[in-house]
């Protein structure tokens, strides 16, 4: 696993981040229950043409997992706007996946962030969202947090496998699961699900038509976590947005169709100049 070399302190939270490459600024946002590691291969590939920024949201990956700190979408959107100011980025290119899409959209519509372009990949943006397991955990997070470690690991592995259409290699599964194990990771996994709430997307959905940055939506045709009908609904709400659907890919499109996704994102970014 690559270590994120920098930190940003914000309202008691420690945000791990990294910056590398050269060229126009490009920021990646991860989703849940992932981390910036999911974007790392594409970020490395694009770093020859862009100054890439990776970061782990508080409660995820290499960032702090303090039980006293809220990690909901409201907090993450406000934090992302502050992080862009810390980085002194006025209008970076932004590529966001899953929960990260809602973070980027909230920062844009509520906290004054502006982007040079916006690429939304299988994002949380429109209700309803969340799998049956996700909903069950929300209702009983305190119970799940007390599962024996081996049972917890089995549950999270099964949950994460369900996000892939192709099926996950053992090393990819380990990369996704490891941050959620141990005395800090296990309770953090259930805590971030417990704090997820559709009201955070409901309260900004009516603002999507105000987004005037070039916007491209990318979706896995076989995404069972957030079905492709959400992509078409989202495109109808963001003026001038474009949509590409990638066949043979589920919600974990970075692992199901890495080449197709890389080509799609690269084509989009190159078209923005």
C-alpha positions in Angstrom: 0.0 0.0 0.0 1.3 3.5 -0.9 1.7 5.8 2.1 0.0 9.2 1.8 2.9 11.5 2.7 1.1 14.7 3.9 -1.4 15.5 6.6 -4.0 18.3 7.0 -5.5 19.0 10.4 -9.2 20.2 10.3 -11.5 20.4 13.3 -9.6 17.8 15.2 -9.4 15.4 12.3 -6.2 14.3 10.6 -6.5 14.0 6.8 -3.9 12.0 5.0 -3.1 13.2 1.5 -0.5 13.2 -1.2 0.4 15.2 -4.4 2.5 14.1 -7.3 3.0 14.5 -11.0 3.0 17.7 -13.1 0.4 19.7 -15.1 -3.1 20.9 -14.3 -4.5 20.0 -10.9 -6.5 16.8 -10.7 -8.3 15.7 -7.5 -9.7 12.2 -6.9 -12.4 11.4 -4.3 -13.0 7.9 -3.1 -16.2 6.4 -1.8 -17.3 4.0 0.9 -16.0 1.6 2.1 -13.0 2.4 0.0 -10.0 4.7 0.2 -7.7 6.6 -2.2 -5.9 3.3 -2.8 -8.7 2.4 -5.2 -7.7 5.3 -7.4 -4.0 4.9 -7.1 -3.3 3.0 -10.4 -5.2 5.5 -12.5 -3.7 8.4 -10.5 -0.2 7.1 -11.2 -1.0 6.8 -14.9 -2.3 10.3 -15.2 0.5 11.9 -13.1 2.6 12.4 -16.3 0.1 14.9 -17.5 -1.6 16.2 -14.3 -0.6 17.2 -10.7 -2.6 14.6 -8.9 -4.1 15.0 -5.5 -5.2 11.9 -3.5 -6.7 12.0 0.0 -8.4 9.7 2.5 -11.5 11.1 4.1 -11.6 11.1 7.9 -12.8 7.7 9.0 -11.2 6.0 6.0 -7.9 4.6 4.9 -4.9 6.4 6.5 -6.8 9.3 7.9 -7.9 9.5 11.6 -10.7 7.3 12.8 -11.6 9.0 16.1 -14.9 7.7 17.4 -15.9 11.1 18.6 -15.7 12.7 15.2 -18.6 12.7 12.8 -17.8 11.4 9.3 -21.1 12.0 7.6 -21.5 13.5 4.1 -22.2 16.9 5.6 -18.8 16.9 7.3 -17.0 15.5 4.3 -18.4 18.1 1.9 -17.4 21.0 4.2 -14.0 19.5 4.7 -13.3 19.0 1.0 -14.0 22.7 0.3 -11.5 23.5 3.1 -9.0 21.1 1.7 -9.1 22.7 -1.7 -8.4 26.0 0.0 -5.5 24.5 1.9 -4.1 23.2 -1.4 -4.8 26.6 -3.0 -6.7 25.0 -5.9 -9.3 27.3 -7.4 -10.7 25.2 -10.3 -9.1 21.7 -10.3 -10.3 18.8 -12.4 -12.3 16.5 -10.1 -12.9 12.7 -10.5 -15.2 11.2 -7.9 -16.6 7.8 -7.1 -19.5 6.6 -5.0 -19.8 8.6 -1.8 -17.1 10.9 -3.1 -19.5 12.1 -5.7 -21.9 13.4 -3.0 -18.9 15.0 -1.3 -17.9 16.9 -4.4 -21.4 17.9 -5.2 -22.1 19.2 -1.7 -18.8 21.2 -1.7 -19.8 22.7 -5.1 -23.4 23.5 -4.3 -23.1 24.5 -0.6 -19.5 25.5 0.2 -18.3 27.6 -2.8 -16.0 25.0 -4.4 -15.6 25.4 -8.2 -14.2 22.9 -10.6 -12.5 23.0 -14.0 -14.4 19.8 -14.9 -16.3 17.2 -13.0 -16.3 13.4 -13.7 -18.8 11.4 -11.6 -18.2 7.7 -11.5 -21.0 5.4 -10.1 -21.7 8.1 -7.6 -24.0 8.5 -4.6 -26.1 11.5 -5.6 -29.8 10.5 -5.8 -32.1 8.6 -3.4 -32.5 5.8 -2.8 -29.0 4.5 -2.1 -27.6 1.7 0.1 -27.7 -2.1 -0.2 -29.9 -4.3 2.1 -26.7 -5.0 4.2 -26.0 -1.3 4.4 -29.5 -0.6 5.7 -29.3 -3.5 8.2 -26.0 -2.2 9.6 -27.4 1.3 9.9 -30.1 0.0 12.2 -27.8 -2.2 14.3 -24.3 -0.6 14.0 -23.6 -1.0 17.7 -24.2 -4.8 17.5 -22.2 -5.3 14.4 -19.2 -3.4 15.9 -19.0 -6.1 18.6 -18.7 -9.0 16.1 -15.8 -11.4 16.7 -13.0 -10.2 14.3 -13.2 -13.4 12.1 -16.9 -13.0 11.7 -16.5 -9.3 10.9 -13.9 -10.1 8.3 -16.1 -12.6 6.7 -19.1 -10.2 6.6 -17.1 -7.4 5.1 -15.4 -9.6 2.5 -18.8 -10.8 1.3 -20.1 -7.2 1.3 -17.2 -5.9 -0.8 -17.3 -8.9 -3.2 -20.9 -7.9 -4.0 -19.7 -4.6 -5.4 -17.8 -6.3 -8.2 -19.3 -7.8 -11.4 -16.2 -9.5 -12.6 -15.0 -10.9 -9.2 -12.1 -9.7 -7.1 -8.6 -11.0 -7.0 -7.3 -11.9 -3.5 -4.8 -9.0 -3.4 -7.5 -6.5 -4.5 -9.9 -7.8 -1.8 -7.2 -7.6 0.8 -6.4 -4.0 -0.2 -10.1 -3.0 0.3 -10.7 -5.0 3.5 -7.5 -4.4 5.6 -8.3 -0.8 6.6 -11.5 -2.0 8.2 -9.9 -4.6 10.5 -8.4 -4.4 14.0 -9.5 -2.3 17.0 -9.7 0.9 15.0 -10.9 -0.3 11.7 -13.8 -2.5 12.7 -15.8 0.0 14.7 -14.9 2.7 12.1 -16.5 0.6 9.4 -19.8 0.3 11.1 -19.7 3.9 12.3 -19.4 5.4 8.8 -22.4 3.4 7.7 -24.4 4.4 10.7 -23.8 8.0 9.9 -24.8 7.7 6.2 -28.2 9.4 5.5 -30.0 10.1 2.3 -31.0 13.6 3.6 -27.5 14.7 2.6 -28.2 14.1 -1.1 -31.9 15.0 -0.9 -31.0 18.5 0.4 -28.8 19.3 -2.6 -30.5 17.4 -5.4 -32.5 20.5 -6.4 -29.2 22.4 -6.8 -27.8 20.1 -9.4 -29.2 22.2 -12.3 -27.0 25.1 -11.1 -23.8 23.2 -11.9 -22.3 24.8 -14.9 -18.9 23.1 -15.1 -18.3 20.6 -17.8 -19.6 17.3 -16.3 -19.2 13.7 -17.4 -21.0 10.7 -15.8 -19.5 7.2 -16.1 -21.3 4.2 -14.9 -20.9 0.4 -14.8 -23.7 -1.2 -16.7 -23.9 -4.0 -14.1 -23.7 -1.9 -10.9 -26.0 -3.6 -8.4 -25.2 -1.2 -5.6 -26.3 2.0 -7.5 -28.2 0.9 -10.6 -27.6 2.6 -13.9 -31.0 4.3 -13.9 -29.5 6.8 -11.4 -26.9 7.7 -14.0 -29.6 8.7 -16.5 -31.5 10.6 -13.8 -28.4 12.5 -12.8 -27.6 13.4 -16.4 -31.1 14.9 -16.8 -30.5 17.1 -13.8 -27.0 18.5 -14.6 -27.2 20.8 -17.7 -25.0 19.7 -20.6 -23.6 16.7 -18.9 -22.6 13.6 -20.9 -22.9 9.9 -20.0 -20.9 6.8 -20.8 -21.9 3.4 -19.6 -19.2 0.7 -19.4 -20.3 -2.8 -20.1 -19.2 -5.7 -17.9 -18.5 -3.4 -14.9 -20.2 -3.3 -11.5 -19.9 -0.7 -8.8 -16.2 -1.4 -8.4 -15.6 -0.2 -11.9 -11.9 0.6 -11.1 -11.3 -3.2 -10.7 -13.9 -4.6 -13.0 -12.9 -2.6 -16.1 -9.7 -0.7 -15.3 -8.6 -0.2 -19.0 -12.0 1.0 -20.1 -12.3 3.4 -17.2 -8.8 4.7 -17.8 -9.5 5.3 -21.4 -12.8 7.0 -20.6 -11.4 9.3 -17.9 -8.3 10.2 -19.9 -10.4 11.0 -23.0 -12.6 13.2 -20.9 -9.8 15.1 -19.2 -7.9 15.6 -22.5 -11.0 17.1 -24.0 -11.2 19.7 -21.3 -7.9 21.3 -22.5 
